[in-house]
Amino acid sequence: MGAPLEPSLAEVLWEWGRIGCIGFGGPPAHIALFRDLCVVRRRWLSAEQFEDAIAATNLLPGPGSTQLAIFCAWRLRGVRGALVGGAGFILPGLVAILGLSARILCAGRSTALPASSPRR
């Protein structure tokens, strides 16, 4: 069995976006999903490469699972992969937060969320 092919940018966008949409549970869940995708199922990275990536991202301040997502995409497809993978992973959550924020702001006074109502 030959070495697995590197993913296309479209595949990176699809898979990272999928994890961004279904990855409830915070960084531990994201890391497990990325490990399953990149190491177990697709074999794009070795277990050692993935563990090194976790170690490297743990040294940096900020959201480790987002850094890991970007690092894995960079390792597979370079700078373009990092940009596509990062956007694919981050945008689903951003869209959800913006949508909820717009909903709350458009609703005005809310009896369900009294603290969200603007003070007058």
MARBA-3410 file (N, C-alpha, C, O; in Angstrom, 1 decimal):
120
0.9,-1.2,0.0,0.0,0.0,0.0,0.9,1.2,0.0,1.8,1.3,0.8 ~ 0.7,2.2,-0.9,1.5,3.3,-1.1,1.2,4.4,0.0,0.2,4.3,0.7 ~ 2.0,5.4,-0.1,1.8,6.6,0.8,0.5,7.3,0.5,0.2,7.4,-0.7 ~ -0.3,7.8,1.4,-1.5,8.5,1.1,-1.2,9.8,0.4,-0.1,10.4,0.6 ~ -2.0,10.2,-0.5,-1.9,11.4,-1.3,-2.2,12.6,-0.3,-3.0,12.5,0.6
-1.5,13.7,-0.6,-1.8,14.9,0.2,-3.1,15.4,-0.2,-3.5,15.3,-1.4 ~ -3.9,16.0,0.7,-5.2,16.5,0.4,-5.2,17.7,-0.5,-4.2,18.5,-0.5 ~ -6.2,17.9,-1.3,-6.4,19.1,-2.0,-6.8,20.2,-1.1,-7.2,20.0,0.1 ~ -6.7,21.5,-1.5,-7.2,22.6,-0.7,-8.7,22.5,-0.4,-9.1,22.8,0.7 ~ -9.4,22.0,-1.4,-10.8,21.9,-1.2,-11.1,20.8,-0.1,-12.0,21.0,0.7
-10.3,19.7,-0.1,-10.5,18.7,0.9,-10.1,19.2,2.3,-10.8,18.9,3.3 ~ -9.1,20.1,2.4,-8.7,20.7,3.6,-9.9,21.6,4.1,-10.2,21.5,5.3 ~ -10.4,22.4,3.2,-11.5,23.3,3.6,-12.7,22.5,4.1,-13.3,22.8,5.1 ~ -13.0,21.4,3.4,-14.2,20.6,3.7,-14.0,19.9,5.1,-14.9,20.0,5.9 ~ -12.8,19.2,5.3,-12.6,18.5,6.5,-12.4,19.4,7.7,-13.0,19.1,8.8
-11.7,20.5,7.6,-11.5,21.4,8.7,-12.8,22.1,9.0,-13.1,22.4,10.2 ~ -13.6,22.5,8.0,-14.9,23.1,8.2,-15.8,22.1,8.9,-16.6,22.5,9.7 ~ -15.8,20.9,8.5,-16.6,19.8,9.2,-16.3,19.8,10.7,-17.2,19.7,11.5 ~ -15.0,19.7,11.0,-14.6,19.7,12.4,-15.0,21.0,13.1,-15.4,20.9,14.3 ~ -14.9,22.1,12.4,-15.3,23.4,13.0,-16.8,23.4,13.3,-17.2,24.1,14.3
-17.6,22.7,12.5,-19.1,22.6,12.7,-19.5,21.6,13.8,-20.4,21.9,14.6 ~ -18.8,20.5,13.9,-19.2,19.4,14.8,-18.4,19.3,16.0,-18.7,18.5,16.9 ~ -17.3,20.1,16.1,-16.4,19.9,17.2,-16.8,20.5,18.5,-16.1,21.3,19.1 ~ -17.9,20.1,19.1,-18.3,20.5,20.4,-17.6,19.8,21.4,-17.3,18.6,21.3 ~ -17.2,20.5,22.5,-16.4,19.9,23.6,-15.1,20.6,23.8,-14.3,20.2,24.7
-14.8,21.6,23.0,-13.6,22.4,23.2,-12.4,21.7,22.6,-12.5,20.7,21.9 ~ -11.2,22.2,23.0,-9.9,21.7,22.5,-9.7,20.2,22.6,-9.2,19.6,21.6 ~ -10.1,19.5,23.7,-9.9,18.1,23.7,-10.6,17.4,22.6,-10.1,16.4,22.0 ~ -11.9,17.8,22.4,-12.6,17.2,21.3,-12.0,17.5,19.9,-11.9,16.6,19.1 ~ -11.6,18.7,19.7,-11.0,19.1,18.4,-9.7,18.3,18.2,-9.5,17.8,17.1
-8.9,18.2,19.2,-7.6,17.5,19.0,-7.9,16.0,18.7,-7.3,15.4,17.8 ~ -8.9,15.4,19.4,-9.2,14.0,19.1,-9.8,13.9,17.6,-9.4,12.9,16.9 ~ -10.6,14.8,17.2,-11.1,14.8,15.8,-10.0,14.9,14.8,-10.0,14.2,13.8 ~ -9.1,15.9,15.0,-8.0,16.1,14.1,-7.0,14.8,14.1,-6.5,14.5,13.0 ~ -6.8,14.2,15.2,-6.0,13.0,15.3,-6.6,11.9,14.5,-6.0,11.2,13.7
-7.9,11.7,14.7,-8.7,10.7,13.9,-8.6,10.9,12.4,-8.4,10.0,11.7 ~ -8.7,12.2,12.0,-8.7,12.5,10.6,-7.3,12.4,10.0,-7.1,11.7,9.1 ~ -6.3,13.1,10.6,-5.0,13.2,10.0,-4.1,12.0,10.2,-3.3,11.7,9.4 ~ -4.3,11.3,11.4,-3.4,10.2,11.7,-4.0,8.8,11.4,-3.5,8.0,10.7 ~ -5.2,8.6,11.9,-5.9,7.3,11.8,-6.5,7.0,10.5,-6.2,6.1,9.8
-7.5,7.9,10.1,-8.2,7.6,8.9,-7.5,7.9,7.6,-7.4,7.0,6.7 ~ -6.9,9.1,7.5,-6.3,9.5,6.2,-4.8,9.2,6.1,-4.2,9.2,5.1 ~ -4.2,9.1,7.3,-2.7,8.9,7.4,-1.9,9.9,6.7,-0.9,9.6,6.1 ~ -2.4,11.2,6.8,-1.6,12.3,6.2,-0.4,12.6,7.1,0.6,13.1,6.6 ~ -0.5,12.4,8.4,0.6,12.6,9.3,0.8,11.4,10.1,-0.1,10.6,10.4
2.0,11.2,10.6,2.3,10.1,11.5,1.9,10.5,12.9,1.7,11.6,13.2 ~ 1.8,9.5,13.8,1.5,9.8,15.2,2.5,10.7,15.8,2.2,11.6,16.6 ~ 3.8,10.4,15.4,4.9,11.2,16.0,4.8,12.7,15.5,5.0,13.6,16.3 ~ 4.5,12.9,14.2,4.3,14.3,13.7,3.2,15.0,14.4,3.3,16.2,14.8 ~ 2.1,14.3,14.6,0.9,14.9,15.3,1.3,15.2,16.7,0.9,16.3,17.2
1.9,14.3,17.4,2.3,14.6,18.8,3.3,15.8,18.9,3.2,16.6,19.9 ~ 4.2,15.9,18.0,5.1,17.0,17.9,4.3,18.3,17.7,4.7,19.3,18.3 ~ 3.3,18.2,16.9,2.5,19.4,16.6,1.7,19.8,17.9,1.6,21.0,18.2 ~ 1.2,18.9,18.6,0.5,19.2,19.9,1.5,19.9,20.9,1.2,20.9,21.5 ~ 2.7,19.3,21.0,3.8,19.9,21.8,4.1,21.3,21.4,4.2,22.2,22.3
4.3,21.5,20.2,4.6,22.9,19.7,3.5,23.9,20.0,3.8,25.0,20.4 ~ 2.3,23.5,19.7,1.1,24.4,19.9,0.9,24.6,21.4,0.3,25.7,21.8 ~ 1.3,23.7,22.3,1.1,23.9,23.7,2.1,24.9,24.3,1.9,25.5,25.4 ~ 3.1,25.2,23.6,4.1,26.2,24.0,3.6,27.6,23.7,4.2,28.6,24.3 ~ 2.7,27.8,22.8,2.2,29.1,22.4,1.0,29.5,23.2,0.2,28.7,23.6
0.9,30.8,23.4,-0.3,31.3,24.1,-1.5,31.3,23.1,-1.3,31.4,21.9 ~ -2.7,31.1,23.6,-3.9,31.2,22.8,-4.6,29.8,22.6,-4.2,28.9,23.3 ~ -5.5,29.8,21.8,-6.4,28.5,21.6,-5.6,27.4,20.9,-5.3,27.5,19.7 ~ -5.2,26.4,21.7,-4.4,25.3,21.2,-5.0,24.6,20.0,-4.3,24.2,19.1 ~ -6.3,24.3,20.1,-6.9,23.5,19.0,-6.9,24.3,17.7,-6.8,23.7,16.6
-7.1,25.6,17.8,-7.1,26.4,16.6,-5.6,26.4,16.0,-5.5,26.3,14.8 ~ -4.7,26.6,16.9,-3.3,26.5,16.4,-2.9,25.2,15.8,-2.2,25.1,14.8 ~ -3.4,24.1,16.4,-3.2,22.7,15.9,-3.8,22.6,14.5,-3.2,22.0,13.6 ~ -5.0,23.1,14.4,-5.7,23.0,13.1,-4.9,23.7,12.0,-4.8,23.2,10.9 ~ -4.5,24.9,12.3,-3.7,25.7,11.3,-2.4,25.0,11.1,-1.9,24.9,9.9
-1.7,24.5,12.1,-0.4,23.8,11.9,-0.5,22.6,11.0,0.3,22.4,10.1 ~ -1.6,21.7,11.3,-1.7,20.5,10.5,-2.0,20.9,9.0,-1.4,20.2,8.2 ~ -2.8,21.9,8.8,-3.1,22.3,7.4,-1.8,22.8,6.8,-1.6,22.6,5.6 ~ -1.0,23.6,7.5,0.2,24.1,7.0,1.2,22.9,6.7,1.8,23.0,5.6 ~ 1.2,21.9,7.5,2.1,20.8,7.3,1.7,20.0,6.1,2.6,19.5,5.4
0.5,20.0,5.8,0.0,19.2,4.6,0.0,20.0,3.3,0.3,19.5,2.3 ~ -0.3,21.3,3.4,-0.4,22.1,2.1,0.3,23.5,2.1,0.1,24.3,1.3 ~ 1.2,23.7,3.1,1.9,25.0,3.2,1.1,26.2,3.6,0.1,26.0,4.3 ~ 1.5,27.3,3.2,0.9,28.6,3.7,-0.6,28.6,3.2,-1.5,29.0,4.0 ~ -0.8,28.3,2.0,-2.2,28.3,1.5,-3.1,27.3,2.3,-4.2,27.6,2.6
-2.5,26.2,2.6,-3.3,25.2,3.4,-3.6,25.7,4.8,-4.7,25.5,5.3 ~ -2.6,26.4,5.4,-2.8,27.0,6.7,-3.9,28.0,6.6,-4.8,28.1,7.5 ~ -4.0,28.9,5.6,-5.0,29.9,5.5,-6.4,29.3,5.3,-7.4,29.6,5.9 ~ -6.4,28.3,4.4,-7.7,27.6,4.1,-8.2,26.8,5.3,-9.3,26.9,5.7 ~ -7.3,26.0,5.9,-7.6,25.2,7.0,-8.1,26.1,8.2,-9.0,25.8,8.9
-7.3,27.1,8.5,-7.7,28.0,9.6,-9.0,28.7,9.4,-9.9,28.7,10.3 ~ -9.3,29.1,8.2,-10.6,29.7,7.9,-11.7,28.7,8.0,-12.8,29.0,8.5 ~ -11.5,27.5,7.4,-12.5,26.5,7.5,-12.8,26.1,8.9,-14.0,25.7,9.2 ~ -11.8,26.1,9.8,-12.0,25.7,11.2,-12.7,26.8,12.0,-13.5,26.5,12.9 ~ -12.3,28.0,11.7,-12.8,29.2,12.5,-14.1,29.7,12.1,-14.9,30.1,12.9
-14.4,29.8,10.8,-15.6,30.4,10.3,-16.9,29.8,10.8,-17.8,30.6,11.0 ~ -17.1,28.5,10.9,-18.4,28.1,11.4,-18.7,28.6,12.8,-19.9,29.0,13.0 ~ -17.8,28.7,13.7,-18.1,29.2,15.0,-18.3,30.7,14.9,-19.2,31.3,15.6 ~ -17.5,31.4,14.1,-17.7,32.9,13.9,-19.1,33.2,13.4,-19.8,34.1,13.8 ~ -19.5,32.4,12.4,-20.8,32.7,11.8,-21.9,32.4,12.8,-22.9,33.1,12.9
-21.8,31.3,13.6,-22.8,31.1,14.6,-22.9,32.2,15.6,-24.0,32.6,16.0 ~ -21.8,32.7,16.1,-21.7,33.7,17.1,-22.3,35.0,16.5,-23.1,35.7,17.2 ~ -22.0,35.4,15.3,-22.5,36.6,14.6,-24.0,36.4,14.5,-24.8,37.4,14.7 ~ -24.5,35.2,14.0,-25.9,35.0,13.9,-26.7,35.2,15.2,-27.7,35.8,15.2 ~ -26.2,34.6,16.2,-26.8,34.7,17.5,-26.8,36.1,18.0,-27.8,36.6,18.6
-25.7,36.8,17.8,-25.6,38.2,18.2,-26.6,39.1,17.5,-27.3,39.9,18.1 ~ -26.7,38.9,16.2,-27.7,39.6,15.4,-29.1,39.3,15.9,-29.9,40.2,15.9 ~ -29.4,38.1,16.2,-30.7,37.7,16.6,-31.0,38.4,17.9,-32.1,38.9,18.1 ~ -30.1,38.4,18.8,-30.3,39.1,20.1,-30.5,40.6,20.0,-31.4,41.2,20.6 ~ -29.6,41.2,19.1,-29.7,42.6,18.9,-31.0,43.0,18.2,-31.6,44.1,18.6
-31.5,42.2,17.3,-32.7,42.5,16.5,-33.9,42.3,17.4,-35.0,42.9,17.2 ~ -33.8,41.4,18.4,-35.0,41.1,19.2,-35.3,42.2,20.2,-36.4,42.3,20.7 ~ -34.4,43.1,20.4,-34.6,44.2,21.4,-34.7,43.6,22.8,-33.8,42.9,23.2 ~ -35.7,43.9,23.5,-35.8,43.4,24.9,-36.2,41.9,24.8,-37.1,41.5,24.1 ~ -35.5,41.2,25.6,-35.7,39.7,25.6,-36.1,39.3,27.0,-35.4,39.6,28.0
-37.2,38.6,27.1,-37.6,38.0,28.4,-36.8,36.8,28.7,-36.6,36.4,29.8 ~ -36.4,36.1,27.6,-35.6,34.9,27.8,-34.2,35.2,28.2,-33.6,34.4,29.0 ~ -33.6,36.3,27.8,-32.2,36.7,28.1,-32.3,38.1,28.6,-31.8,39.0,27.9 ~ -32.7,38.4,29.8,-32.9,39.7,30.3,-31.5,40.5,30.3,-31.5,41.7,30.1 ~ -30.4,39.8,30.6,-29.2,40.5,30.6,-28.7,41.0,29.3,-27.8,41.8,29.1
-29.3,40.4,28.2,-28.9,40.8,26.9,-29.6,42.0,26.4,-29.3,42.6,25.3 ~ -30.7,42.5,27.1,-31.4,43.6,26.6,-30.6,44.9,26.8,-29.9,45.0,27.9 ~ -30.7,45.8,25.9,-29.9,47.1,26.1,-30.5,47.9,27.2,-31.7,47.9,27.4 ~ -29.7,48.5,28.0,-30.1,49.4,29.1,-30.6,50.7,28.5,-30.0,51.3,27.6 ~ -31.7,51.1,29.0,-32.3,52.4,28.6,-32.5,53.4,29.7,-33.0,54.5,29.5
END
